[in-house]
Amino acid sequence: MSEYVFHCEDCGKEFTRTLHMSDREKGSVTCPHCGSRRVGQLVTAFSAVTSKKS
């Protein structure tokens, strides 16, 4: 599962959801503030933490 950041086009608020990739691709994301389905995914940074030292 991955964490995605979305922006609602109706109320203008940002929110974060932890989803499987398949759930995100289905377009089943709704805004928790106003219930709108008009949301867009924002581009965010990604970093991985591992136990091995480089």
N, C-alpha and C positions, 0 to 999 in steps of 0.2 A: 504494500500500500504506500502511496505517496501523498504528500501534502501539497495542495494546490491553493493558490490565491485567486479569488474572483472579484470582479467589479460589477455591481448591478447598474444596468443602464437606466432603470426607472427611478430608484431612490438615490443613486450615486454613492452608496456605501460599499466598502471592501469587506470581504470575509474570507476565512480560510476553511477548507474542508479536507479531510483525509479520506481518499478514495482509491479504489482499485482503478487501474487504467481503463478497464472495460466499462466501469460505471461512468467515468468522465466522458468517454467517447459516445455513450448513449444519449447524452444531453439531458440527463435527469437531475441536473443541479438547479435548485431554486434558492432565491435569496431568503435568508432567515429573518430579515428585517421587514420585507414587504410581501414576500411570497412570489415575486416575479420570476419568470423563467428566462427573462432577457438578461442573461449574465454573460460576461466575457472573461476568459482566463487571462491573468496578467503574467508577464514574464518576470521570473524571479531567479535569484541565484541558487545554485545547488552546490553542496559540499558533502563529501563523504569522509567519515572518520573510520580509520582502520586500526587494528592493534599492532600492525607491523610498522617498524620505523624504516624510512627510506634512506 
